[in-house]
Amino acid sequence: MLVDTDLSAYRIAAEPYYRPVGDEVAVFEAAWLHRLPVMLKGPTGCGKTRFVEYMAWRLHQPLITVAAHEDMTAADLAGRFLLTPEGTVWHDGPLTQAVRHGGICYLDEIVEARQDTTVVIHPLTDARRILPLEKRGELVSAHPDFQLVISYNPGYQSAVKDLKESTKQRFVAIDFDYPVPELEAEIVMREACVGPDLARTLVSIAACSRNLRGQGLDEGASTRMLIHAGRLAAGGVSLEAAVHAGIVLPITDDAEVREALGAAIAACLA
Ligand SMILES: Nc1ncnc2c1ncn2[C@@H]1O[C@H](COP(=O)(O)OP(=O)(O)OP(=O)(O)O)[C@@H](O)[C@H]1O
């Protein structure tokens, strides 16, 4: 027995707020026309997820998101038999749901998954467009509206944690970075409900932290962090406290780096 799934819950009803930063919308649409798999490359919190939500809305497709992790198995993606009072029932995993019914499947931080899990996507991301469900003895041909999107943060993994060449080379890639300052300030204003001066200050703080990349910080403050700090400040917390709680504390556990960042930020605020 197969439990059938209705993907209407995965449809995005209202237009997500997304400000394009380059030609990413055109590139994604061209990839969608040919159902090419897409890799969104970029640092954490720079807008990749928001972009894929926007594209799913724009293309009228359901969006199934899976956060990859190192314990994720192929069955977590493809599905498994479950014992129920009615007997043994097959449950499609999130990937199979999108493959069977059509829609965008977004595998977030794919590099976190083990390579023996990642290879499940190989026959789906070449001309075959099939998903073998060995346990069920079924070969699912991808629905015409199925598209696979993955995110990948190249700065973040060590040499031991990387995608296989044969996985990488199946994807069209779109490069993401933090939006340019003016645009980032606009996003922070809108998302954190703060005024332009505060938004610009937060963006300049982000620039300070991004300068410390490679000097103790793996990554600078993301757009997401600026929004968090902005929301704290909008909620009545002083700017210093908001920046400390929203940016400085979460970004590093290293006391020396924290001090250097604090000093850079203080110079920014002076
Ligand atoms: N271009 C943009 N337009 C609108 N909002 C944006 C944009 N870029 C970033 N944001 C804001 O930044 C927040 C963080 O972005 P998002 O969650 O998409 O990051 P991400 O790159 O997917 O991060 P992760 O890799 O950690 O999942 C969003 O919730 C949104 O508020």
The ligand as an ORCA input file, in Angstrom:
! r2SCAN-3c Opt
* xyz 0 1
  N      17.746     39.396     -1.570
  C      16.965     39.333     -0.481
  N      15.689     39.776     -0.523
  C      14.912     39.727      0.583
  N      15.322     39.248      1.779
  C      16.580     38.798      1.871
  C      17.457     38.808      0.755
  N      18.658     38.306      1.141
  C      18.522     37.992      2.440
  N      17.277     38.281      2.889
  C      16.814     38.136      4.279
  O      17.814     37.388      4.966
  C      17.218     36.297      5.668
  C      18.152     35.135      5.619
  O      18.193     34.610      4.308
  P      17.988     33.056      3.981
  O      17.270     32.370      5.085
  O      17.395     32.988      2.634
  O      19.507     32.616      4.001
  P      20.242     31.336      3.397
  O      21.264     31.853      2.458
  O      19.250     30.359      2.898
  O      20.947     30.765      4.702
  P      21.347     29.243      5.093
  O      22.423     28.868      4.119
  O      21.865     29.394      6.483
  O      20.103     28.426      5.007
  C      15.895     36.052      4.970
  O      14.947     35.519      5.873
  C      15.500     37.418      4.501
  O      14.839     38.081      5.553
*
